[in-house]
């Protein structure tokens, strides 16, 4: 799979942050030299925003990067980071900050996801997605809502890639018990989950109500793993407060440990499929 603009920006940002640290500069000092806000430079160093060629050249001068080969690699990374991903066609409806997640998801090799209230977007049917998005964005027009549904369906193409995205999804039992979009829509969604769970690349578990207190009471989260070992994992948390990207080793490790505990507390994949089937039969 070709490396896309989001991962390119992350790699460039990581290298720029390393060069700044080794040169002894504080972020605020470099930002002042560039004539930008520290928050702008922070977004460049975390790969959340591309960098202008003038900024890059000035930073490389400050950091004493004289090797022509090394400079060219970084310049190429910056150029690639400006490319538009396929999801740019939906910029007019994408929630602020969510384009970063879509870009990461498009280039990830594996995702571990824990959900407490809705089916993960990668596993939603179109009708279910429509019902969810309508409630989440009540001020959007019908056309905007349909475009967000189209985007969600397009994201699912990652499951059909070669090799496919590896997905390990743990769903709270509330996800399969809450009737979204009415009984008919929910029944189709549950049957879709059962079918998707048969993919070799997908592992699905249900965390039952009966397990009591568990490691996921802090809310839903995902951990994204990339093909190249040099690209560190990213933790992702979506809430009413916005989109949070966790990239520090300690933060990601904490989420990974929580996921392992949830995995141990959840039903086996087989028992989970049985519970999903029972939930579908219980729908009136």
PLY file of the C-alpha trace (Angstrom):
ply
format ascii 1.0
element vertex 284
property float x
property float y
property float z
element edge 283
property int vertex1
property int vertex2
end_header
0.00 0.00 0.00
1.41 3.37 -1.01
2.15 5.81 1.76
-0.41 8.60 1.76
-0.21 12.27 2.75
-1.29 11.83 6.37
1.46 9.37 7.27
3.98 11.41 5.27
3.12 14.46 7.37
3.49 12.44 10.57
6.92 11.16 9.52
8.09 14.65 8.55
6.76 16.11 11.80
8.51 13.45 13.87
11.81 14.16 12.16
11.43 17.93 12.52
10.67 17.54 16.21
13.74 15.30 16.62
15.94 17.82 14.80
14.61 20.69 16.92
15.21 18.79 20.16
18.74 17.77 19.16
19.50 21.39 18.22
18.39 22.61 21.65
15.57 24.84 20.45
12.27 25.23 22.25
9.13 25.08 20.16
8.29 28.68 21.02
11.72 29.87 19.85
11.39 28.24 16.43
7.81 29.46 16.04
8.98 33.03 16.72
11.70 32.73 14.07
9.16 31.45 11.56
6.68 34.14 12.50
3.93 31.65 13.34
2.01 30.76 16.48
3.46 27.92 18.59
0.22 26.01 18.00
0.86 26.15 14.24
4.34 24.68 14.62
2.95 22.05 17.01
0.44 20.97 14.35
3.29 20.63 11.84
5.38 18.57 14.26
2.48 16.27 15.08
1.62 15.78 11.40
-1.79 17.41 11.69
-0.93 20.11 9.15
1.41 20.37 6.14
4.33 22.79 6.17
5.21 25.46 3.67
8.49 25.10 1.77
9.72 28.42 3.18
9.10 27.24 6.75
10.81 23.91 6.09
13.90 25.52 4.56
14.17 27.97 7.45
13.90 25.17 10.01
16.53 23.09 8.24
18.88 26.10 8.29
18.24 26.63 12.01
18.84 22.95 12.76
22.05 22.84 10.73
20.88 20.22 8.24
23.51 20.62 5.52
23.46 17.17 3.89
21.79 17.57 0.47
20.40 14.03 0.51
18.78 14.42 3.90
17.30 17.78 2.95
15.84 16.33 -0.26
14.15 13.50 1.64
12.48 16.01 3.95
11.49 18.26 1.05
9.92 15.27 -0.72
8.02 14.36 2.46
6.68 17.90 2.69
5.61 17.84 -0.96
3.82 14.49 -0.49
2.18 15.84 2.64
0.42 18.47 0.56
-1.28 15.90 -1.65
-5.03 15.48 -1.24
-6.40 12.13 -0.10
-9.58 10.67 -1.62
-11.51 11.93 1.42
-10.79 15.55 0.43
-13.86 15.29 -1.83
-15.90 15.35 1.39
-14.20 18.36 2.97
-17.42 20.34 2.81
-19.18 17.95 5.22
-16.33 16.47 7.25
-16.50 17.48 10.94
-13.56 19.65 11.95
-10.51 17.51 12.71
-12.03 14.24 11.50
-10.12 14.40 8.21
-7.00 13.50 10.19
-8.62 10.31 11.45
-9.89 9.32 8.01
-6.41 9.87 6.61
-4.82 7.71 9.31
-7.47 5.00 8.91
-6.83 4.92 5.17
-3.19 3.99 5.77
-3.36 1.85 8.89
-2.69 -1.89 8.95
-4.73 -2.78 12.03
-7.27 -1.17 14.34
-8.28 -2.21 17.83
-11.58 -0.54 18.68
-13.84 -0.43 21.73
-17.32 1.05 21.32
-19.90 1.75 24.00
-22.95 3.06 22.14
-22.89 2.57 18.36
-21.55 0.10 15.84
-18.10 1.19 14.56
-18.29 3.13 11.30
-16.34 0.44 9.45
-19.08 -2.08 10.26
-22.21 0.02 9.81
-24.86 -0.57 7.17
-25.94 2.45 5.16
-29.39 2.60 6.80
-27.90 2.37 10.29
-25.31 5.03 9.45
-28.06 7.30 8.13
-30.01 7.00 11.40
-26.91 7.73 13.50
-25.71 10.68 11.41
-29.14 12.29 11.34
-29.11 12.45 15.14
-25.49 13.59 15.37
-25.87 16.42 12.85
-29.46 17.69 13.18
-28.66 20.94 11.33
-27.26 19.24 8.25
-29.35 19.10 5.09
-30.48 15.78 3.64
-27.78 16.12 0.96
-25.03 16.71 3.53
-26.19 13.74 5.60
-26.22 11.49 2.53
-22.67 12.60 1.67
-21.50 11.67 5.17
-23.13 8.26 4.73
-21.33 7.89 1.39
-18.04 8.77 3.10
-18.66 6.15 5.78
-19.36 3.50 3.16
-16.25 4.51 1.20
-14.12 4.06 4.32
-15.23 0.43 4.47
-13.33 -0.35 1.25
-10.27 -0.79 3.50
-11.78 -4.09 4.62
-11.56 -5.35 1.01
-7.98 -4.24 0.36
-5.16 -6.70 -0.30
-4.04 -7.22 2.39
-7.21 -6.15 4.21
-7.32 -3.92 7.24
-7.17 -6.07 10.39
-9.98 -5.04 12.73
-10.50 -6.21 16.30
-13.75 -4.72 17.58
-15.08 -5.01 21.12
-18.66 -3.80 21.44
-20.47 -3.13 24.67
-23.71 -5.12 24.80
-25.57 -1.79 24.71
-24.44 -1.42 21.08
-26.40 -4.46 19.94
-29.36 -3.86 22.27
-30.06 -0.23 21.36
-32.53 -0.18 18.46
-31.20 2.39 16.00
-33.38 3.31 13.01
-36.19 0.96 13.99
-36.38 -2.85 14.28
-35.94 -3.56 10.55
-32.83 -1.38 10.23
-31.36 -2.77 13.44
-32.02 -6.37 12.43
-30.18 -5.84 9.14
-27.32 -4.22 11.06
-27.02 -7.12 13.47
-27.08 -9.64 10.64
-24.40 -7.59 8.90
-22.22 -7.77 12.03
-22.54 -11.56 12.07
-21.55 -11.74 8.40
-18.59 -9.39 8.84
-17.37 -11.35 11.86
-16.80 -14.30 9.51
-14.06 -12.41 7.68
-10.61 -13.79 8.62
-9.38 -10.20 9.09
-12.08 -9.26 11.62
-12.37 -10.32 15.25
-15.52 -9.26 17.06
-16.34 -9.59 20.75
-19.27 -8.43 22.87
-18.68 -7.11 26.37
-21.80 -8.35 28.18
-23.75 -6.46 30.82
-23.07 -9.38 33.14
-19.34 -8.61 33.33
-20.04 -5.70 35.69
-17.34 -3.06 36.13
-14.69 -3.12 33.42
-11.69 -1.26 31.97
-13.74 0.63 29.40
-15.80 2.90 31.62
-13.73 5.86 30.40
-15.44 5.66 27.01
-14.87 4.49 23.45
-11.40 4.53 21.89
-9.39 3.08 19.03
-5.73 2.21 18.55
-4.32 2.45 15.03
-1.28 0.43 14.00
0.67 1.13 10.81
2.56 -1.15 8.40
5.96 0.42 9.10
7.35 -0.18 12.59
8.86 3.30 12.53
5.34 4.79 12.43
4.20 4.76 16.05
0.69 3.70 17.00
-1.97 6.35 17.50
-4.76 6.31 20.06
-7.99 8.00 19.02
-10.82 9.21 21.24
-13.96 10.85 19.86
-16.25 12.78 22.18
-18.54 15.80 22.34
-15.39 17.79 23.18
-13.83 16.93 19.82
-11.31 14.52 18.31
-8.35 13.60 20.49
-5.23 11.95 19.08
-2.96 10.22 21.58
0.61 9.73 20.35
2.76 9.66 23.47
3.96 6.14 24.27
2.48 6.22 27.78
-0.93 7.35 26.54
-1.11 4.70 23.82
0.18 2.00 26.16
-2.52 2.84 28.71
-5.22 2.39 26.06
-3.60 -0.83 24.85
-3.60 -2.24 28.38
-7.27 -1.30 28.76
-8.07 -3.04 25.47
-6.31 -6.21 26.62
-8.36 -6.22 29.82
-11.57 -5.66 27.85
-10.64 -8.47 25.49
-10.19 -10.81 28.44
-13.54 -9.78 29.98
-15.54 -9.98 26.74
-17.27 -13.05 25.34
-15.40 -15.23 22.87
-16.01 -14.48 19.19
-18.27 -17.51 18.90
-20.32 -16.66 21.98
-20.46 -13.05 20.81
-21.95 -14.09 17.47
-24.55 -16.13 19.34
-25.49 -13.10 21.48
-25.78 -10.87 18.40
-28.08 -13.47 16.81
-30.17 -13.55 19.97
-30.41 -9.75 19.98
-31.68 -9.87 16.38
-34.31 -12.44 17.31
-35.40 -10.32 20.30
-36.28 -7.37 18.08
-40.02 -6.85 17.79
0 1
1 2
2 3
3 4
4 5
5 6
6 7
7 8
8 9
9 10
10 11
11 12
12 13
13 14
14 15
15 16
16 17
17 18
18 19
19 20
20 21
21 22
22 23
23 24
24 25
25 26
26 27
27 28
28 29
29 30
30 31
31 32
32 33
33 34
34 35
35 36
36 37
37 38
38 39
39 40
40 41
41 42
42 43
43 44
44 45
45 46
46 47
47 48
48 49
49 50
50 51
51 52
52 53
53 54
54 55
55 56
56 57
57 58
58 59
59 60
60 61
61 62
62 63
63 64
64 65
65 66
66 67
67 68
68 69
69 70
70 71
71 72
72 73
73 74
74 75
75 76
76 77
77 78
78 79
79 80
80 81
81 82
82 83
83 84
84 85
85 86
86 87
87 88
88 89
89 90
90 91
91 92
92 93
93 94
94 95
95 96
96 97
97 98
98 99
99 100
100 101
101 102
102 103
103 104
104 105
105 106
106 107
107 108
108 109
109 110
110 111
111 112
112 113
113 114
114 115
115 116
116 117
117 118
118 119
119 120
120 121
121 122
122 123
123 124
124 125
125 126
126 127
127 128
128 129
129 130
130 131
131 132
132 133
133 134
134 135
135 136
136 137
137 138
138 139
139 140
140 141
141 142
142 143
143 144
144 145
145 146
146 147
147 148
148 149
149 150
150 151
151 152
152 153
153 154
154 155
155 156
156 157
157 158
158 159
159 160
160 161
161 162
162 163
163 164
164 165
165 166
166 167
167 168
168 169
169 170
170 171
171 172
172 173
173 174
174 175
175 176
176 177
177 178
178 179
179 180
180 181
181 182
182 183
183 184
184 185
185 186
186 187
187 188
188 189
189 190
190 191
191 192
192 193
193 194
194 195
195 196
196 197
197 198
198 199
199 200
200 201
201 202
202 203
203 204
204 205
205 206
206 207
207 208
208 209
209 210
210 211
211 212
212 213
213 214
214 215
215 216
216 217
217 218
218 219
219 220
220 221
221 222
222 223
223 224
224 225
225 226
226 227
227 228
228 229
229 230
230 231
231 232
232 233
233 234
234 235
235 236
236 237
237 238
238 239
239 240
240 241
241 242
242 243
243 244
244 245
245 246
246 247
247 248
248 249
249 250
250 251
251 252
252 253
253 254
254 255
255 256
256 257
257 258
258 259
259 260
260 261
261 262
262 263
263 264
264 265
265 266
266 267
267 268
268 269
269 270
270 271
271 272
272 273
273 274
274 275
275 276
276 277
277 278
278 279
279 280
280 281
281 282
282 283
